[in-house]
Structures are given as structure tokens and as C-alpha cells.
Amino acid sequence: MQINEMFLREYTETKLARLHREATIERQTRLNNQRSKDERALAVRLPWLRVLRKYF
């Protein structure tokens, strides 16, 4: 019975660690995608902001 409990504990900890790692990677990917989107939007707007600043 002791071996089963040890195996189960190790399996659960490994599974939790993997889920945590996957969630962290997914969150980081989402943040990077959002950052890329923001940078692209800024790259589109920036020239217009410079033009507006020049005249106003």
C-alpha cells in the first residue's frame, strides 16, 4: 500500500507541475501575442501622430 501512495503522490505532483508549466507557457504566449498586436497598432498610428504633432 505504501508503494501505491508514493507512486500516486509522485504522479500527481508530476501532473500538476506539467499543467502549471503548460499554463505558464500559454499565458506567456498570449502576452507576447498581445504585445505584438499592440506594437503593430502603434506602428500604424505613429506616423500619423507625428504628422498631427507637426501641424497642431
C-alpha distance matrix in Angstrom:
0.0 3.8 5.5 5.2 6.4 8.8 10.0 10.6 12.4 14.4 15.3 16.5 18.5 20.0 21.0 22.5 24.3 25.8 26.9 28.4 30.2 31.5 32.8 34.5 36.1 37.2 38.7 40.5 41.9 43.2 44.8 46.4 47.7 49.2 50.8 52.3 53.7 55.1 56.7 58.3 59.6 61.1 62.6 64.4 65.7 66.6 69.8 71.0 70.2 72.3 75.2 75.0 75.0 78.0 80.1 78.9
3.8 0.0 3.8 5.5 5.2 6.3 8.6 9.9 10.6 12.4 14.2 15.4 16.6 18.3 19.9 21.1 22.5 24.3 25.7 26.9 28.5 30.2 31.5 32.8 34.6 36.0 37.3 38.9 40.5 41.9 43.3 44.9 46.4 47.9 49.2 50.9 52.4 53.7 55.1 56.9 58.3 59.6 61.1 63.0 64.2 64.9 68.3 69.6 68.6 70.6 73.5 73.5 73.2 76.2 78.5 77.3
5.5 3.8 0.0 3.8 5.5 5.1 6.1 8.5 9.8 10.5 12.0 14.1 15.3 16.3 18.0 19.8 20.9 22.4 24.1 25.5 26.8 28.3 30.0 31.4 32.8 34.3 35.9 37.3 38.7 40.3 41.8 43.1 44.6 46.3 47.6 49.1 50.7 52.2 53.5 55.1 56.7 58.0 59.3 61.3 62.7 63.4 66.6 68.0 67.3 69.1 72.1 72.2 72.0 74.9 77.2 76.2
5.2 5.5 3.8 0.0 3.8 5.4 5.1 6.0 8.5 9.9 10.3 12.0 14.1 15.2 16.1 18.0 19.7 20.8 22.1 23.9 25.5 26.6 28.1 29.9 31.3 32.4 34.1 35.8 37.1 38.5 40.2 41.7 42.9 44.5 46.1 47.5 48.9 50.5 52.0 53.4 55.0 56.4 57.8 59.6 61.0 61.9 65.1 66.4 65.7 67.7 70.5 70.6 70.5 73.5 75.7 74.6
6.4 5.2 5.5 3.8 0.0 3.8 5.4 5.0 6.0 8.5 9.7 10.4 12.1 14.1 15.1 16.2 18.1 19.8 20.8 22.1 24.0 25.5 26.6 28.2 30.0 31.2 32.5 34.2 35.8 37.0 38.5 40.2 41.6 43.0 44.5 46.2 47.6 48.9 50.5 52.1 53.5 54.8 56.4 58.3 59.4 60.3 63.6 64.8 63.9 66.0 68.9 68.7 68.6 71.6 73.8 72.6
8.8 6.3 5.1 5.4 3.8 0.0 3.8 5.5 5.1 6.1 8.5 9.9 10.6 12.1 14.1 15.3 16.4 18.2 19.9 20.9 22.4 24.2 25.6 26.8 28.5 30.0 31.4 32.8 34.4 36.0 37.3 38.7 40.4 41.9 43.1 44.7 46.4 47.7 49.0 50.8 52.3 53.5 54.9 57.0 58.2 58.9 62.1 63.5 62.6 64.5 67.5 67.5 67.3 70.2 72.5 71.4
10.0 8.6 6.1 5.1 5.4 3.8 0.0 3.8 5.5 5.2 6.0 8.5 9.9 10.5 12.0 14.1 15.2 16.4 18.1 19.8 20.9 22.3 24.1 25.5 26.8 28.3 30.0 31.4 32.7 34.3 36.0 37.2 38.6 40.4 41.8 43.1 44.7 46.3 47.6 49.1 50.8 52.1 53.4 55.3 56.8 57.5 60.7 62.1 61.4 63.3 66.2 66.4 66.3 69.1 71.4 70.5
10.6 9.9 8.5 6.0 5.0 5.5 3.8 0.0 3.8 5.5 5.1 6.0 8.5 9.8 10.3 12.0 14.0 15.2 16.2 18.0 19.7 20.9 22.2 24.0 25.6 26.6 28.2 30.0 31.3 32.6 34.3 35.9 37.1 38.6 40.2 41.7 43.0 44.6 46.1 47.6 49.1 50.5 52.0 53.8 55.1 56.0 59.3 60.5 59.8 61.8 64.6 64.6 64.6 67.6 69.7 68.6
12.4 10.6 9.8 8.5 6.0 5.1 5.5 3.8 0.0 3.8 5.5 5.2 6.1 8.5 9.8 10.5 12.1 14.2 15.3 16.3 18.2 19.9 20.9 22.3 24.2 25.5 26.7 28.3 30.1 31.3 32.7 34.4 35.9 37.2 38.6 40.4 41.8 43.1 44.6 46.3 47.7 49.0 50.5 52.5 53.6 54.4 57.7 58.9 58.0 60.0 63.0 62.9 62.7 65.7 67.9 66.7
14.4 12.4 10.5 9.9 8.5 6.1 5.2 5.5 3.8 0.0 3.8 5.5 5.2 6.1 8.5 9.9 10.5 12.2 14.2 15.2 16.3 18.2 19.8 20.9 22.4 24.1 25.6 26.8 28.4 30.1 31.4 32.7 34.4 36.0 37.2 38.7 40.4 41.8 43.0 44.8 46.4 47.6 48.9 51.0 52.3 52.9 56.2 57.6 56.8 58.6 61.6 61.7 61.5 64.4 66.7 65.7
15.3 14.2 12.0 10.3 9.7 8.5 6.0 5.1 5.5 3.8 0.0 3.8 5.5 5.2 6.1 8.6 9.9 10.6 12.2 14.1 15.3 16.4 18.2 19.8 21.0 22.3 24.1 25.7 26.8 28.4 30.2 31.4 32.7 34.5 36.0 37.3 38.8 40.5 41.8 43.2 44.9 46.3 47.6 49.5 50.9 51.8 54.9 56.3 55.7 57.6 60.4 60.6 60.6 63.4 65.7 64.8
16.5 15.4 14.1 12.0 10.4 9.9 8.5 6.0 5.2 5.5 3.8 0.0 3.8 5.4 5.0 6.0 8.5 9.8 10.4 12.0 14.1 15.2 16.3 18.1 19.8 20.8 22.2 24.1 25.5 26.7 28.3 30.0 31.3 32.7 34.3 35.9 37.2 38.7 40.2 41.8 43.2 44.6 46.1 47.9 49.2 50.1 53.4 54.5 53.8 55.9 58.7 58.6 58.6 61.6 63.7 62.6
18.5 16.6 15.3 14.1 12.1 10.6 9.9 8.5 6.1 5.2 5.5 3.8 0.0 3.8 5.4 5.1 6.0 8.6 9.8 10.4 12.1 14.1 15.2 16.3 18.2 19.8 20.8 22.3 24.1 25.5 26.7 28.3 30.0 31.4 32.6 34.4 35.9 37.2 38.6 40.4 41.8 43.0 44.5 46.5 47.7 48.4 51.7 53.0 52.1 54.0 57.0 56.9 56.7 59.7 61.9 60.9
20.0 18.3 16.3 15.2 14.1 12.1 10.5 9.8 8.5 6.1 5.2 5.4 3.8 0.0 3.8 5.5 5.1 6.2 8.6 9.8 10.5 12.2 14.2 15.2 16.4 18.2 19.8 21.0 22.4 24.2 25.7 26.8 28.4 30.2 31.4 32.7 34.5 36.0 37.2 38.8 40.5 41.8 43.0 45.1 46.5 47.1 50.3 51.8 51.1 52.9 55.8 56.0 55.9 58.7 61.1 60.2
21.0 19.9 18.0 16.1 15.1 14.1 12.0 10.3 9.8 8.5 6.1 5.0 5.4 3.8 0.0 3.8 5.4 5.1 6.2 8.5 9.9 10.5 12.2 14.1 15.3 16.4 18.2 19.9 21.0 22.4 24.3 25.6 26.8 28.5 30.1 31.4 32.8 34.5 35.9 37.3 38.9 40.4 41.7 43.5 45.0 45.9 49.1 50.3 49.8 51.8 54.5 54.7 54.8 57.6 59.8 58.9
22.5 21.1 19.8 18.0 16.2 15.3 14.1 12.0 10.5 9.9 8.6 6.0 5.1 5.5 3.8 0.0 3.8 5.4 5.1 6.0 8.5 9.8 10.4 12.1 14.1 15.1 16.2 18.1 19.8 20.9 22.3 24.1 25.5 26.8 28.3 30.0 31.4 32.7 34.3 36.0 37.3 38.6 40.2 42.1 43.2 44.1 47.4 48.6 47.7 49.8 52.7 52.6 52.6 55.6 57.7 56.6
24.3 22.5 20.9 19.7 18.1 16.4 15.2 14.0 12.1 10.5 9.9 8.5 6.0 5.1 5.4 3.8 0.0 3.8 5.5 5.1 6.1 8.6 9.9 10.5 12.3 14.1 15.2 16.4 18.2 19.9 21.0 22.4 24.2 25.7 26.8 28.4 30.2 31.4 32.7 34.5 36.1 37.2 38.6 40.7 41.9 42.5 45.8 47.2 46.3 48.2 51.2 51.3 51.1 53.9 56.3 55.3
25.8 24.3 22.4 20.8 19.8 18.2 16.4 15.2 14.2 12.2 10.6 9.8 8.6 6.2 5.1 5.4 3.8 0.0 3.8 5.4 5.0 6.1 8.5 9.8 10.5 12.1 14.1 15.2 16.3 18.2 19.9 20.9 22.3 24.2 25.5 26.7 28.4 30.1 31.3 32.7 34.5 35.9 37.1 39.0 40.5 41.3 44.4 45.8 45.3 47.2 50.0 50.2 50.3 53.1 55.3 54.6
26.9 25.7 24.1 22.1 20.8 19.9 18.1 16.2 15.3 14.2 12.2 10.4 9.8 8.6 6.2 5.1 5.5 3.8 0.0 3.8 5.4 5.1 6.1 8.5 9.9 10.4 12.1 14.1 15.2 16.3 18.2 19.8 20.9 22.4 24.1 25.6 26.8 28.4 30.0 31.4 32.8 34.4 35.8 37.5 38.9 39.9 43.1 44.3 43.7 45.8 48.5 48.6 48.7 51.6 53.7 52.8
28.4 26.9 25.5 23.9 22.1 20.9 19.8 18.0 16.3 15.2 14.1 12.0 10.4 9.8 8.5 6.0 5.1 5.4 3.8 0.0 3.8 5.5 5.1 6.1 8.6 9.8 10.5 12.2 14.1 15.3 16.4 18.2 19.9 21.0 22.4 24.2 25.7 26.8 28.4 30.2 31.5 32.7 34.3 36.3 37.4 38.1 41.5 42.7 41.8 43.9 46.7 46.7 46.6 49.6 51.7 50.7
30.2 28.5 26.8 25.5 24.0 22.4 20.9 19.7 18.2 16.3 15.3 14.1 12.1 10.5 9.9 8.5 6.1 5.0 5.4 3.8 0.0 3.8 5.5 5.1 6.2 8.6 9.9 10.5 12.2 14.2 15.3 16.4 18.2 19.9 20.9 22.4 24.3 25.6 26.7 28.5 30.2 31.3 32.6 34.7 36.1 36.7 39.8 41.3 40.6 42.4 45.3 45.6 45.5 48.3 50.6 49.8
31.5 30.2 28.3 26.6 25.5 24.2 22.3 20.9 19.9 18.2 16.4 15.2 14.1 12.2 10.5 9.8 8.6 6.1 5.1 5.5 3.8 0.0 3.8 5.4 5.1 6.1 8.5 9.8 10.4 12.2 14.2 15.2 16.3 18.3 19.8 20.9 22.4 24.2 25.5 26.8 28.5 30.0 31.3 33.1 34.6 35.5 38.6 40.0 39.5 41.5 44.2 44.5 44.7 47.4 49.6 49.0
32.8 31.5 30.0 28.1 26.6 25.6 24.1 22.2 20.9 19.8 18.2 16.3 15.2 14.2 12.2 10.4 9.9 8.5 6.1 5.1 5.5 3.8 0.0 3.8 5.5 5.0 6.0 8.5 9.8 10.5 12.2 14.1 15.2 16.4 18.2 19.8 21.0 22.4 24.1 25.7 26.9 28.4 30.0 31.7 32.9 33.9 37.2 38.3 37.6 39.8 42.5 42.5 42.7 45.6 47.7 46.8
34.5 32.8 31.4 29.9 28.2 26.8 25.5 24.0 22.3 20.9 19.8 18.1 16.3 15.2 14.1 12.1 10.5 9.8 8.5 6.1 5.1 5.4 3.8 0.0 3.8 5.4 5.1 6.1 8.5 9.9 10.5 12.2 14.2 15.3 16.4 18.3 19.9 21.0 22.3 24.3 25.7 26.7 28.3 30.4 31.5 32.1 35.4 36.8 35.9 37.8 40.8 40.8 40.8 43.6 45.9 45.0
36.1 34.6 32.8 31.3 30.0 28.5 26.8 25.6 24.2 22.4 21.0 19.8 18.2 16.4 15.3 14.1 12.3 10.5 9.9 8.6 6.2 5.1 5.5 3.8 0.0 3.8 5.5 5.1 6.1 8.6 9.9 10.4 12.1 14.2 15.1 16.3 18.2 19.8 20.8 22.4 24.2 25.5 26.6 28.6 30.2 30.8 33.9 35.5 34.9 36.7 39.5 39.9 40.0 42.7 45.0 44.4
37.2 36.0 34.3 32.4 31.2 30.0 28.3 26.6 25.5 24.1 22.3 20.8 19.8 18.2 16.4 15.1 14.1 12.1 10.4 9.8 8.6 6.1 5.0 5.4 3.8 0.0 3.8 5.5 5.1 6.2 8.7 9.9 10.5 12.3 14.2 15.3 16.5 18.3 19.8 21.1 22.6 24.2 25.6 27.2 28.7 29.8 32.9 34.1 33.7 35.8 38.4 38.6 39.0 41.8 43.8 43.2
38.7 37.3 35.9 34.1 32.5 31.4 30.0 28.2 26.7 25.6 24.1 22.2 20.8 19.8 18.2 16.2 15.2 14.1 12.1 10.5 9.9 8.5 6.0 5.1 5.5 3.8 0.0 3.8 5.4 5.1 6.2 8.6 9.9 10.6 12.2 14.2 15.3 16.5 18.3 20.0 21.1 22.4 24.2 25.9 27.0 27.9 31.3 32.3 31.6 33.8 36.5 36.5 36.7 39.6 41.6 40.7
40.5 38.9 37.3 35.8 34.2 32.8 31.4 30.0 28.3 26.8 25.7 24.1 22.3 21.0 19.9 18.1 16.4 15.2 14.1 12.2 10.5 9.8 8.5 6.1 5.1 5.5 3.8 0.0 3.8 5.4 5.1 6.1 8.6 9.8 10.4 12.2 14.2 15.2 16.3 18.3 19.9 20.8 22.2 24.4 25.6 26.2 29.4 30.8 30.1 32.0 34.8 35.1 35.1 37.8 40.1 39.5
41.9 40.5 38.7 37.1 35.8 34.4 32.7 31.3 30.1 28.4 26.8 25.5 24.1 22.4 21.0 19.8 18.2 16.3 15.2 14.1 12.2 10.4 9.8 8.5 6.1 5.1 5.4 3.8 0.0 3.8 5.4 5.1 6.1 8.6 9.8 10.5 12.2 14.1 15.2 16.4 18.3 19.8 20.8 22.7 24.3 25.2 28.2 29.7 29.4 31.3 33.9 34.4 34.7 37.3 39.5 39.1
43.2 41.9 40.3 38.5 37.0 36.0 34.3 32.6 31.3 30.1 28.4 26.7 25.5 24.2 22.4 20.9 19.9 18.2 16.3 15.3 14.2 12.2 10.5 9.9 8.6 6.2 5.1 5.4 3.8 0.0 3.8 5.5 5.1 6.2 8.6 9.9 10.5 12.3 14.2 15.3 16.5 18.3 19.8 21.3 22.6 23.9 27.0 28.0 27.7 29.9 32.4 32.5 33.0 35.8 37.8 37.1
44.8 43.3 41.8 40.2 38.5 37.3 36.0 34.3 32.7 31.4 30.2 28.3 26.7 25.7 24.3 22.3 21.0 19.9 18.2 16.4 15.3 14.2 12.2 10.5 9.9 8.7 6.2 5.1 5.4 3.8 0.0 3.8 5.5 5.1 6.1 8.6 9.8 10.4 12.1 14.2 15.3 16.3 18.1 20.0 21.0 21.8 25.1 26.3 25.5 27.6 30.4 30.4 30.6 33.4 35.5 34.8
46.4 44.9 43.1 41.7 40.2 38.7 37.2 35.9 34.4 32.7 31.4 30.0 28.3 26.8 25.6 24.1 22.4 20.9 19.8 18.2 16.4 15.2 14.1 12.2 10.4 9.9 8.6 6.1 5.1 5.5 3.8 0.0 3.8 5.4 5.0 6.1 8.6 9.8 10.4 12.2 14.1 15.1 16.2 18.4 19.9 20.4 23.5 25.1 24.6 26.4 29.1 29.7 29.8 32.4 34.7 34.3
47.7 46.4 44.6 42.9 41.6 40.4 38.6 37.1 35.9 34.4 32.7 31.3 30.0 28.4 26.8 25.5 24.2 22.3 20.9 19.9 18.2 16.3 15.2 14.2 12.1 10.5 9.9 8.6 6.1 5.1 5.5 3.8 0.0 3.8 5.4 5.1 6.2 8.6 9.8 10.6 12.3 14.2 15.2 16.7 18.5 19.7 22.6 23.8 23.8 25.9 28.2 28.8 29.4 31.9 34.0 33.7
49.2 47.9 46.3 44.5 43.0 41.9 40.4 38.6 37.2 36.0 34.5 32.7 31.4 30.2 28.5 26.8 25.7 24.2 22.4 21.0 19.9 18.3 16.4 15.3 14.2 12.3 10.6 9.8 8.6 6.2 5.1 5.4 3.8 0.0 3.8 5.4 5.0 6.1 8.6 9.9 10.5 12.2 14.1 15.5 16.5 17.8 21.1 21.9 21.5 23.9 26.3 26.4 27.0 29.8 31.6 31.0
50.8 49.2 47.6 46.1 44.5 43.1 41.8 40.2 38.6 37.2 36.0 34.3 32.6 31.4 30.1 28.3 26.8 25.5 24.1 22.4 20.9 19.8 18.2 16.4 15.1 14.2 12.2 10.4 9.8 8.6 6.1 5.0 5.4 3.8 0.0 3.8 5.4 5.1 6.1 8.6 9.8 10.4 12.1 14.3 15.2 15.8 19.1 20.4 19.8 21.7 24.5 24.8 25.0 27.7 29.9 29.4
52.3 50.9 49.1 47.5 46.2 44.7 43.1 41.7 40.4 38.7 37.3 35.9 34.4 32.7 31.4 30.0 28.4 26.7 25.6 24.2 22.4 20.9 19.8 18.3 16.3 15.3 14.2 12.2 10.5 9.9 8.6 6.1 5.1 5.4 3.8 0.0 3.8 5.4 5.0 6.1 8.6 9.8 10.4 12.4 14.3 15.0 17.8 19.4 19.5 21.2 23.6 24.4 25.0 27.3 29.5 29.5
53.7 52.4 50.7 48.9 47.6 46.4 44.7 43.0 41.8 40.4 38.8 37.2 35.9 34.5 32.8 31.4 30.2 28.4 26.8 25.7 24.3 22.4 21.0 19.9 18.2 16.5 15.3 14.2 12.2 10.5 9.8 8.6 6.2 5.0 5.4 3.8 0.0 3.8 5.5 5.2 6.2 8.6 9.8 10.8 12.4 14.1 16.9 17.8 18.1 20.3 22.4 22.9 23.8 26.3 28.1 28.0
55.1 53.7 52.2 50.5 48.9 47.7 46.3 44.6 43.1 41.8 40.5 38.7 37.2 36.0 34.5 32.7 31.4 30.1 28.4 26.8 25.6 24.2 22.4 21.0 19.8 18.3 16.5 15.2 14.1 12.3 10.4 9.8 8.6 6.1 5.1 5.4 3.8 0.0 3.8 5.5 5.1 6.1 8.5 10.0 10.5 11.7 15.1 15.9 15.4 17.8 20.2 20.3 20.9 23.7 25.6 25.1
56.7 55.1 53.5 52.0 50.5 49.0 47.6 46.1 44.6 43.0 41.8 40.2 38.6 37.2 35.9 34.3 32.7 31.3 30.0 28.4 26.7 25.5 24.1 22.3 20.8 19.8 18.3 16.3 15.2 14.2 12.1 10.4 9.8 8.6 6.1 5.0 5.5 3.8 0.0 3.8 5.4 5.0 6.0 8.7 9.8 10.1 13.1 14.8 14.6 16.2 18.8 19.6 20.0 22.3 24.6 24.6
58.3 56.9 55.1 53.4 52.1 50.8 49.1 47.6 46.3 44.8 43.2 41.8 40.4 38.8 37.3 36.0 34.5 32.7 31.4 30.2 28.5 26.8 25.7 24.3 22.4 21.1 20.0 18.3 16.4 15.3 14.2 12.2 10.6 9.9 8.6 6.1 5.2 5.5 3.8 0.0 3.8 5.4 5.0 6.3 8.8 9.9 12.2 13.8 14.4 16.2 18.2 19.2 20.3 22.3 24.3 24.7
59.6 58.3 56.7 55.0 53.5 52.3 50.8 49.1 47.7 46.4 44.9 43.2 41.8 40.5 38.9 37.3 36.1 34.5 32.8 31.5 30.2 28.5 26.9 25.7 24.2 22.6 21.1 19.9 18.3 16.5 15.3 14.1 12.3 10.5 9.8 8.6 6.2 5.1 5.4 3.8 0.0 3.8 5.5 5.2 6.3 8.5 11.2 11.7 12.2 14.7 16.4 16.8 18.2 20.5 22.1 22.1
61.1 59.6 58.0 56.4 54.8 53.5 52.1 50.5 49.0 47.6 46.3 44.6 43.0 41.8 40.4 38.6 37.2 35.9 34.4 32.7 31.3 30.0 28.4 26.7 25.5 24.2 22.4 20.8 19.8 18.3 16.3 15.1 14.2 12.2 10.4 9.8 8.6 6.1 5.0 5.4 3.8 0.0 3.8 5.3 5.0 5.7 9.0 10.0 9.7 11.8 14.2 14.7 15.4 17.8 19.8 19.8
62.6 61.1 59.3 57.8 56.4 54.9 53.4 52.0 50.5 48.9 47.6 46.1 44.5 43.0 41.7 40.2 38.6 37.1 35.8 34.3 32.6 31.3 30.0 28.3 26.6 25.6 24.2 22.2 20.8 19.8 18.1 16.2 15.2 14.1 12.1 10.4 9.8 8.5 6.0 5.0 5.5 3.8 0.0 3.8 5.6 5.4 7.5 9.6 10.3 11.4 13.6 15.0 15.9 17.6 19.8 20.5
64.4 63.0 61.3 59.6 58.3 57.0 55.3 53.8 52.5 51.0 49.5 47.9 46.5 45.1 43.5 42.1 40.7 39.0 37.5 36.3 34.7 33.1 31.7 30.4 28.6 27.2 25.9 24.4 22.7 21.3 20.0 18.4 16.7 15.5 14.3 12.4 10.8 10.0 8.7 6.3 5.2 5.3 3.8 0.0 3.8 5.8 6.9 7.8 9.6 11.4 12.5 13.8 15.5 17.1 18.7 19.5
65.7 64.2 62.7 61.0 59.4 58.2 56.8 55.1 53.6 52.3 50.9 49.2 47.7 46.5 45.0 43.2 41.9 40.5 38.9 37.4 36.1 34.6 32.9 31.5 30.2 28.7 27.0 25.6 24.3 22.6 21.0 19.9 18.5 16.5 15.2 14.3 12.4 10.5 9.8 8.8 6.3 5.0 5.6 3.8 0.0 3.8 5.8 5.4 6.3 8.9 10.2 10.7 12.3 14.4 15.9 16.2
66.6 64.9 63.4 61.9 60.3 58.9 57.5 56.0 54.4 52.9 51.8 50.1 48.4 47.1 45.9 44.1 42.5 41.3 39.9 38.1 36.7 35.5 33.9 32.1 30.8 29.8 27.9 26.2 25.2 23.9 21.8 20.4 19.7 17.8 15.8 15.0 14.1 11.7 10.1 9.9 8.5 5.7 5.4 5.8 3.8 0.0 3.8 5.4 5.0 6.3 8.7 9.9 10.5 12.4 14.6 15.2
69.8 68.3 66.6 65.1 63.6 62.1 60.7 59.3 57.7 56.2 54.9 53.4 51.7 50.3 49.1 47.4 45.8 44.4 43.1 41.5 39.8 38.6 37.2 35.4 33.9 32.9 31.3 29.4 28.2 27.0 25.1 23.5 22.6 21.1 19.1 17.8 16.9 15.1 13.1 12.2 11.2 9.0 7.5 6.9 5.8 3.8 0.0 3.8 5.4 5.1 6.3 8.7 9.9 10.7 12.9 14.3
71.0 69.6 68.0 66.4 64.8 63.5 62.1 60.5 58.9 57.6 56.3 54.5 53.0 51.8 50.3 48.6 47.2 45.8 44.3 42.7 41.3 40.0 38.3 36.8 35.5 34.1 32.3 30.8 29.7 28.0 26.3 25.1 23.8 21.9 20.4 19.4 17.8 15.9 14.8 13.8 11.7 10.0 9.6 7.8 5.4 5.4 3.8 0.0 3.8 5.3 5.0 6.1 8.5 9.8 11.0 12.0
70.2 68.6 67.3 65.7 63.9 62.6 61.4 59.8 58.0 56.8 55.7 53.8 52.1 51.1 49.8 47.7 46.3 45.3 43.7 41.8 40.6 39.5 37.6 35.9 34.9 33.7 31.6 30.1 29.4 27.7 25.5 24.6 23.8 21.5 19.8 19.5 18.1 15.4 14.6 14.4 12.2 9.7 10.3 9.6 6.3 5.0 5.4 3.8 0.0 3.8 5.4 5.1 6.0 8.5 10.1 10.3
72.3 70.6 69.1 67.7 66.0 64.5 63.3 61.8 60.0 58.6 57.6 55.9 54.0 52.9 51.8 49.8 48.2 47.2 45.8 43.9 42.4 41.5 39.8 37.8 36.7 35.8 33.8 32.0 31.3 29.9 27.6 26.4 25.9 23.9 21.7 21.2 20.3 17.8 16.2 16.2 14.7 11.8 11.4 11.4 8.9 6.3 5.1 5.3 3.8 0.0 3.8 5.5 5.1 6.2 8.9 10.0
75.2 73.5 72.1 70.5 68.9 67.5 66.2 64.6 63.0 61.6 60.4 58.7 57.0 55.8 54.5 52.7 51.2 50.0 48.5 46.7 45.3 44.2 42.5 40.8 39.5 38.4 36.5 34.8 33.9 32.4 30.4 29.1 28.2 26.3 24.5 23.6 22.4 20.2 18.8 18.2 16.4 14.2 13.6 12.5 10.2 8.7 6.3 5.0 5.4 3.8 0.0 3.8 5.5 5.1 6.6 8.7
75.0 73.5 72.2 70.6 68.7 67.5 66.4 64.6 62.9 61.7 60.6 58.6 56.9 56.0 54.7 52.6 51.3 50.2 48.6 46.7 45.6 44.5 42.5 40.8 39.9 38.6 36.5 35.1 34.4 32.5 30.4 29.7 28.8 26.4 24.8 24.4 22.9 20.3 19.6 19.2 16.8 14.7 15.0 13.8 10.7 9.9 8.7 6.1 5.1 5.5 3.8 0.0 3.8 5.3 5.4 5.9
75.0 73.2 72.0 70.5 68.6 67.3 66.3 64.6 62.7 61.5 60.6 58.6 56.7 55.9 54.8 52.6 51.1 50.3 48.7 46.6 45.5 44.7 42.7 40.8 40.0 39.0 36.7 35.1 34.7 33.0 30.6 29.8 29.4 27.0 25.0 25.0 23.8 20.9 20.0 20.3 18.2 15.4 15.9 15.5 12.3 10.5 9.9 8.5 6.0 5.1 5.5 3.8 0.0 3.8 5.5 5.3
78.0 76.2 74.9 73.5 71.6 70.2 69.1 67.6 65.7 64.4 63.4 61.6 59.7 58.7 57.6 55.6 53.9 53.1 51.6 49.6 48.3 47.4 45.6 43.6 42.7 41.8 39.6 37.8 37.3 35.8 33.4 32.4 31.9 29.8 27.7 27.3 26.3 23.7 22.3 22.3 20.5 17.8 17.6 17.1 14.4 12.4 10.7 9.8 8.5 6.2 5.1 5.3 3.8 0.0 3.8 5.9
80.1 78.5 77.2 75.7 73.8 72.5 71.4 69.7 67.9 66.7 65.7 63.7 61.9 61.1 59.8 57.7 56.3 55.3 53.7 51.7 50.6 49.6 47.7 45.9 45.0 43.8 41.6 40.1 39.5 37.8 35.5 34.7 34.0 31.6 29.9 29.5 28.1 25.6 24.6 24.3 22.1 19.8 19.8 18.7 15.9 14.6 12.9 11.0 10.1 8.9 6.6 5.4 5.5 3.8 0.0 3.8
78.9 77.3 76.2 74.6 72.6 71.4 70.5 68.6 66.7 65.7 64.8 62.6 60.9 60.2 58.9 56.6 55.3 54.6 52.8 50.7 49.8 49.0 46.8 45.0 44.4 43.2 40.7 39.5 39.1 37.1 34.8 34.3 33.7 31.0 29.4 29.5 28.0 25.1 24.6 24.7 22.1 19.8 20.5 19.5 16.2 15.2 14.3 12.0 10.3 10.0 8.7 5.9 5.3 5.9 3.8 0.0
